[in-house]
Amino acid sequence: MSHLLEIPDELYTALQAAAEACGTTPLGWIAAHLPLAAEIAGTHEEPAGAPKTLADLFAGRVGHIRSGGTERLSEACGEKFTDYVEAKRKAGHL
């Protein structure tokens, strides 16, 4: 069974823009934001260009992860990093 939903033009325009930004259709965008609707309608699609792995998701990001504790997670990490950077500099990669 299908239903007809009437929405104002400006709301549809915003919905269409949001869907295009995610690489999907307005119906796909609605289904993606209503998890049960995606299963029922069978329209749950990955947006084009969406990351497939954690490596893809975090590609190009720089930072570190805090463990929440105050103890060091490895020994001599500062010295090891300094040695690594110095080796890269000597090899001409910096």
C-alpha positions as CSV (number, residue, x, y, z in Angstrom):
1,M,0.0,0.0,0.0
2,S,1.3,3.5,-0.9
3,H,0.3,6.8,0.6
4,L,0.5,10.3,-0.9
5,L,2.1,12.9,1.3
6,E,1.6,16.6,0.5
7,I,4.3,18.9,1.8
8,P,5.0,22.6,1.1
9,D,7.3,23.4,-1.8
10,E,10.0,24.9,0.4
11,L,10.1,21.8,2.6
12,Y,10.4,19.5,-0.4
13,T,13.2,21.7,-1.8
14,A,15.1,21.4,1.5
15,L,14.5,17.6,1.5
16,Q,15.7,17.3,-2.1
17,A,18.9,19.3,-1.3
18,A,19.6,17.2,1.8
19,A,19.1,14.0,-0.2
20,E,21.4,15.2,-3.1
21,A,24.1,16.2,-0.6
22,C,24.0,12.6,0.7
23,G,23.9,11.1,-2.8
24,T,20.4,9.6,-2.5
25,T,16.8,10.3,-3.3
26,P,14.3,12.1,-1.1
27,L,12.7,8.7,-0.3
28,G,16.1,7.2,0.4
29,W,16.9,10.2,2.7
30,I,13.7,9.8,4.7
31,A,14.2,6.0,5.0
32,A,17.8,6.5,6.1
33,H,16.6,8.8,8.9
34,L,13.9,6.4,10.0
35,P,15.7,3.1,10.5
36,L,12.6,0.9,10.6
37,A,11.3,2.6,7.4
38,A,14.5,1.5,5.6
39,E,13.9,-2.1,6.5
40,I,10.3,-2.0,5.6
41,A,10.6,-0.1,2.3
42,G,13.8,-1.9,1.3
43,T,15.3,1.5,0.2
44,H,18.2,1.7,2.6
45,E,21.1,2.6,0.4
46,E,24.6,3.8,1.2
47,P,25.2,7.3,-0.1
48,A,27.6,7.4,-3.1
49,G,31.1,7.8,-1.9
50,A,30.3,6.8,1.7
51,P,33.2,5.2,3.6
52,K,33.3,1.4,3.5
53,T,35.8,0.8,6.2
54,L,37.1,2.6,9.3
55,A,40.3,3.3,7.4
56,D,38.2,5.1,4.7
57,L,36.3,7.0,7.4
58,F,39.4,8.3,9.1
59,A,41.5,8.9,6.0
60,G,43.1,12.3,6.1
61,R,42.4,12.9,9.7
62,V,45.1,13.7,12.2
63,G,44.9,13.2,15.9
64,H,45.2,10.8,18.7
65,I,43.0,8.7,21.0
66,R,42.9,9.3,24.7
67,S,42.7,6.2,26.9
68,G,41.1,8.2,29.7
69,G,44.0,7.3,32.1
70,T,47.0,9.2,33.1
71,E,49.6,6.4,32.7
72,R,51.7,6.3,29.6
73,L,50.7,3.7,27.0
74,S,54.2,3.0,25.8
75,E,57.7,3.5,27.0
76,A,60.1,6.1,25.5
77,C,57.5,7.2,23.0
78,G,59.0,10.7,22.7
79,E,62.5,9.3,22.0
80,K,61.1,6.8,19.5
81,F,59.2,9.5,17.6
82,T,62.2,11.8,17.6
83,D,64.4,9.0,16.2
84,Y,61.7,8.3,13.5
85,V,61.5,11.9,12.4
86,E,65.3,12.2,12.3
87,A,65.5,9.1,10.1
88,K,62.9,10.5,7.8
89,R,64.7,13.8,7.6
90,K,68.0,12.1,6.8
91,A,66.4,10.1,4.1
92,G,65.0,13.3,2.5
93,H,61.4,12.5,3.1
94,L,60.6,15.6,5.2
